[in-house]
């Protein structure tokens, strides 16, 4: 059974005590799943609103989903004009024999 998200995320001790003395407040972490394949983690300090981060992450998630889908589609289609398609075993042997 694969690990859950909470088992994968490890939060290191932060410097929030010192930041509270400096007037910055506490650190927050926003975690979200992107395209069912990646984890996006945003660490923010007390100067930034968690609500604003959530809104921007939602917008970015839509864009990242499209980018990842495009990448996966390109990776799934074979490309005959790839740079390595024209390299033969003889070329590799010649390269390492010198």
Wavefront OBJ file of the C-alpha trace (Angstrom):
o trace
v 0.000 0.000 0.000
v 1.566 3.349 -1.010
v 2.253 5.889 1.718
v -0.239 8.658 2.323
v 0.563 12.315 1.754
v 0.867 12.945 5.490
v 3.472 10.180 5.727
v 5.517 11.684 2.894
v 5.588 15.270 4.152
v 8.229 15.879 6.800
v 8.270 19.319 8.338
v 11.615 20.421 9.670
v 11.708 22.601 12.758
v 11.405 26.220 11.713
v 12.753 29.456 13.039
v 9.264 30.676 13.937
v 10.223 31.594 17.504
v 12.887 34.006 16.288
v 10.585 35.369 13.583
v 7.867 36.048 16.146
v 10.370 38.168 18.061
v 11.253 39.966 14.818
v 7.565 40.653 14.115
v 7.160 38.249 11.188
v 4.803 35.808 12.911
v 4.553 32.086 12.317
v 5.491 30.038 9.265
v 2.778 28.261 7.264
v 3.004 25.428 4.773
v 0.542 24.904 1.930
v 0.651 21.456 0.293
v -1.268 20.495 -2.851
v -1.273 17.743 -5.471
v -0.536 18.765 -9.074
v -1.844 16.650 -11.965
v -2.165 13.607 -9.676
v 1.618 13.172 -10.082
v 3.471 15.843 -8.127
v 3.361 17.583 -4.771
v 3.575 21.372 -4.658
v 4.763 22.722 -1.313
v 4.686 26.452 -0.571
v 6.332 27.679 2.619
v 5.317 31.166 3.681
v 5.981 33.356 6.672
v 3.622 35.593 8.594
v 3.932 38.443 6.087
v 1.842 36.562 3.504
v -1.826 35.614 3.738
v -2.527 31.851 3.527
v -5.812 32.631 1.753
v -4.012 34.531 -0.987
v -1.550 31.659 -1.385
v -4.454 29.196 -1.755
v -6.010 31.321 -4.501
v -2.755 31.657 -6.420
v -1.944 27.959 -6.031
v -5.380 27.040 -7.432
v -4.717 29.178 -10.491
v -1.201 27.807 -10.894
v -2.467 24.217 -10.497
v -4.667 24.627 -13.575
v -1.734 25.893 -15.619
v 0.621 23.208 -14.283
v -1.967 20.500 -15.079
v -2.018 21.631 -18.712
v 1.791 21.763 -18.915
v 2.225 18.302 -17.386
v -0.504 16.821 -19.624
v 1.230 18.273 -22.697
v 4.578 16.859 -21.562
v 3.071 13.421 -20.988
v 1.413 13.450 -24.411
v 4.691 14.394 -26.087
v 6.528 11.695 -24.175
v 3.954 9.077 -25.191
v 4.244 9.740 -28.923
v 7.373 8.317 -30.551
v 9.525 10.893 -32.281
v 11.448 9.436 -35.225
v 13.533 12.594 -35.590
v 15.089 12.202 -32.148
v 18.777 13.050 -31.944
v 19.737 9.567 -30.753
v 17.820 7.708 -33.471
v 20.634 8.115 -35.982
v 23.442 6.957 -33.668
v 24.454 3.362 -34.305
v 26.308 0.844 -32.167
v 29.331 1.299 -34.410
v 29.348 5.034 -33.644
v 29.347 4.319 -29.913
v 32.126 1.719 -30.248
v 34.214 4.141 -32.291
v 33.732 6.846 -29.674
v 35.019 4.704 -26.794
v 37.772 2.882 -28.689
v 39.899 5.981 -29.141
l 1 2 3 4 5 6 7 8 9 10 11 12 13 14 15 16 17 18 19 20 21 22 23 24 25 26 27 28 29 30 31 32 33 34 35 36 37 38 39 40 41 42 43 44 45 46 47 48 49 50 51 52 53 54 55 56 57 58 59 60 61 62 63 64 65 66 67 68 69 70 71 72 73 74 75 76 77 78 79 80 81 82 83 84 85 86 87 88 89 90 91 92 93 94 95 96 97 98
